[in-house]
Amino acid sequence: MEKREKVEFILEQMRLCLAKKDFIRTQILSKKISPKFFQEEGTEDLKLKFYRQMVMVDLQTDSYLSISKHYWEMYNTKMVKGDDSEKLKTLRNLVVYLILSPFDNEQHDLMHRWMKLRDLEALPEYVCMLKAFTTQELLQWDDFCEKHEATLRNETEAFSVLNGSKGPEHALKDLQARVTEHNIRIISAYYTQIRLVRLAELLKLNVDEAEKYLSNLVVKKTVQAKIDRLDAVVRFTEKKLATDVLNDWSHNINSLMSLINQATHLINKERMVHAV
């Protein structure tokens, strides 16, 4: 069986599994197709079909970063780039699913890289959304919704009423969570400590919700923080490596010995003066 025929057969199996909502089997079947196959000439139609099916699979687990990367693969095909309508549609979904992804180093890096795409100049509002999440400023959820919610609902799959996975309200809830998490990261960069009440006020949440979001980010090691429940204070601390702690200790010891030597020198100087 030729490579193309084999891939077509697997893709058909994946399609049938998706129709039966057997997403685990679909995921297993997808492992049988190597992405390197799509680098060969004349495979773009199969590549698009494969990544569209993978989007449907990853939607079930809210794997937004993976979905965004699937759209990136679709964008990098002559068939999509040659069709302006399809190209812009793909870019919209690429950006939106990237924004919906929880923060990590890869997501942060992709935001900065994809924001510079020349084709995104035709979608200034989506560039604006990316800039909002890469700027060291707090985001106001109500203002963000007022500016972008209508566009997201009308132009993207994630927020469309036709989205059959979990619906637009689920995506909107996840987007609000991303805004809140962004704000906590910004606050941690500017504060060494802050009262829980003030943190909740800045996040536009009640104290329990603010504590929940903060705790989740601490568990994920996105931010380093400790909560003093007696004083209701959050202290943002940077976790140091063992080598950094040792270097700080060594530096402090050197500073202490330098001060002792200086004091000894001054004492001896005073003794010599009084001896005369």
Summary of the structure (lengths in Angstrom):
residues: 276
radius of gyration: 27.0
end to end distance: 105.2
largest distance: 105.2
contacts: 745
relative contact order: 0.06
helix: 72%
strand: 4%
